[in-house]
């Protein structure tokens, strides 16, 4: 079993940045990409904005592993595909990431990566999977109402993820 989690986590945090509470962003108070609601759900109790500001990389790393990497079966995906799928899951949801991979691999799109999905995904050429994932992701983002506000940054992020994922794939 291999893992690119540490490298992928570092790259995701570059895009997620630090603490923000942008009224235009429906996520609300967010630090390193972790929304207050998601953090409260993960730790099992309410937190203040001050506690959100105090989050560290070490604190959120297990959150990212459990909530995104493990759910997309990152350790069992081809190198590079793991990063593209992980970043997509963080930004647009685990189910969407899984369904996109399943559609590209030609299997049932149930949003859950199981053995049949893994076999089909691993049978696809990694560069083709990465490029298709990033293309589908960008198409989705362009349809969002907040594209005019955040689109430039989202487009740059997808391009960087595609580049880094293809490098990881060799």
N, C-alpha and C positions, 0 to 999 in steps of 0.2 A: 504494500500500500504506500503510495507516494502522497506528498502534500506540497502544494504551493500556497497554502493558507497564509503563512507569514508574509510572503512577498505580496500576495493579493490584498491582504489586510492593509499593509502600508500604502499600496497604491490607491485603495479606496479612500483612505483617510486624507490623502492629498486632495481628492476631489470634494470630500465632505467638509473639510475645513474645521473651524472651531465653533464657538458658540454664536448662534444667530437667533433672533426672534423677529423675523420679518413679517409684518402684518399681511403682506401679499402671499406669503407661503402658508398653505393650509396645515402644514406640519406643526406650527406653533414653535415654542421654545425647543431648540435643537442644538445638540453639541456633538461634534464629530459624526454627524449624520444620524444620531440617535434622538428620536423625538421624545418629549417628556412622557407622552402617553405610552409609548413602547417601553421606555425604561421603567415606568411604574408597573406595567404589566409584568415585565421580566423579573423585577425584584420583589414584587408582591405588596407594594405599599406606595402611597402618594409621596411625591418629592417636591421641594420648592425650586424656584428658579435658581436660587443660590446653589442648591445641590446639583442642578443640571450644569451650571457653570463650572463646578468643581470636578466634573468627570475627567478621568485621565484615560490615556490609551490603554493602560493595563486593566482598567476597570471595564472598558467597553469591548475589549478583545474577545472575552468569552461570550458576550452577547452576540457579536457578529458571527462567531463560530457556530453557536447553537441555533440562532434564528435564521441564518442564511446559508453558510457554507455546508453545514451538515444536512440541511433540508434539500439542497440541490445535489447532494452526494458528491461534493467537490473532490474528495480524496479518490474517487473512482472515475472521474472524468479525465479525458485526455488533457495533457498539459496545454495551457492556453485557453482551451474551451472552459476549463474550470474558472479561470479568471473572468472571462467574458460573461459567463453565466452568473457568477457571484456578483459582479458589479451590477449587472442587470437586475438581479434579485434584490439587491440593496436599494436600488433606485426606483424600481417599478414593481416589485413584488416577487416572491418565490414562485407562486403559481404561474405567473406570466413567463418567468424565465424557464420553468419546466415545460410549459406548453409550447413555447417557441422551439426549444430543443426537440421536443417530441414531434412537432410538425415537420421540422427540417429532417429529422431521422425517419419519418414515415410511420410512426406508431401512434396509437391512441393518445389523444391529447387530454389527459385527465388532470394534469397539473401536479402529479406525484411521480417522482423518479423512482422506479422500481427496477427489478432485474431485467425485464424485457426492454424497458427504455434505455437502461445502461448499455445493454448489448447493442442496440440499434445506434445509439449515440457514438459508442466506441468504434462502430464499423464505418462511420462517416469520416472522410478526410478532415482532419482538425481545422485546416485553414478555411475550408468551405463552410464548416459549422460556425466558426468564429465570424467570418464575413457575413454570413446570412443572419446570425444572431444580432450583429451590430446594425445591419440594414433594417431588420424588422423592428429593432428597438428605436432607431431614429424615426422610422415611419410612424410608430406609435406616439412618440414624443411630439412630433409635428402636429398631431391631431388634438393635443391637449389645449384647453383654453388658456393656459399660462405660457404657451409657446412664445408669444410676443414679449413677455416679461423675462423669461428664463432661457429661451431657445438658444441663444448664442452660446451660453455656458454649457447647456446640455449637448449641443452639437460638438463642441470642443471635447467634452468628456468622452462621448462615444468614439470620436476619432482617436483619442489617446488610448482608450481601452482596446480598440481594434488593433492599433499599432503594437501595444505592449503584449496583447494576447497572442498575436502572430509571432512576435519575437520568442515568447515562451514556448510556442509550438515548434520552433526550430525551422 
